[in-house]
Amino acid sequence: MRASNAAGFTLMEVLMAITLFAIGIMAAAGMQVAAIRTNATARMISEATVLASRQTEMLLDRPYPHADLRQVPPGQPLPEVEQGNSKASWKVRDNFPEIDTKTVTLTVTGMERGLEKTVVLDRVIALGAR
């Protein structure tokens, strides 16, 4: 006598379930890799922004005629500071946007996965504003 009510799964059902599970795991792993890359880029940009803010505050604390706040003649290298993978340099424009003001443009560059990322901050310093 043979039992006609056999319980269980067929080989095809098991293979389909394993295939769907593998596709889901691969998709989740791909999202994880993308999240790790994005997090690394965000960290580098955050560190560059902190360096830019710190350097800007240091420049703002200088007296108005200080050497760090002088306009560099064309062709001369810009002053710069390095920290870790980032490099900060700044350019000063005298009497811009108004007379007795200086515009400081601070640029921080860093490398992330072979690509250069840049953060730029502009600040205006006025004579007698302190």
Secondary structure, DSSP 8 states (H G I E B T S, - for coil): ---S---S--HHHHHHHHHHHHHHHHHHHHHHHHHHHHHHHHHHHHHHHHHHHHHHHHHHTS-TT-GGGS---TTS---EEEETTEEEEEEEEET-SSTTEEEEEEEEEEEETTEEEEEEEEEEEETT--
